[in-house]
Amino acid sequence: MLTKGERGKHPELRVPEFVRAMSWWGFEYQILDFPDLGLAIYPLGKVVKKIGQIVNKLGISQLISFSPFELTIGFDHPDHNRAGEVTRLVSTAMTGSRGLWLWTSQGKLSLTNERVQYVKRFYPSQNISKKILAQIGESYLKIR
C-alpha cells in the first residue's frame, strides 16, 4: 500500500520505486488515499472498512503485514504498526478461508546483505543505513 503522503514527498521517486518493487514480487496493488506518517492517528474504522471491502471484493484469503506490536531499534514506524493492526482486524472479518502472517524483526539476522541490496535496488530514496538493517532480524509468524 502506498499512501497519498508518500506520493507527495518525492512523487518522482516513491511511486516508481513502489511500482518496481511490486512488479518484481509479482504483486497486484492499489494506491489508497491514506495519510503517510499519519495513518497511526487516522480513524481506524475507516481504514479497516476500506481494506476489508477490497479484500472481500477480490476474494483474498492470505494477508501479510507488520506486527502491530513491532518495535525495531532504529526503524520504528507507527504507520507500520497501524497497518498491522488494520490487517489483523480485517483478517477477523474475512469470509471463507483466511490466513494471517505478521512480520517481526525477531528472527534471522543473517540477511543483512540481502536487505541492503533490496533497499538499494527498489527504494534508493530511503536512506536506511546498513547498521540499522544489520540489527533487524526477520521472520513471519503465522497467526491463523
Summary of the structure (lengths in Angstrom):
residues: 144
radius of gyration: 15.3
end to end distance: 21.9
largest distance: 42.5
contacts: 382
relative contact order: 0.16
helix: 50%
strand: 10%
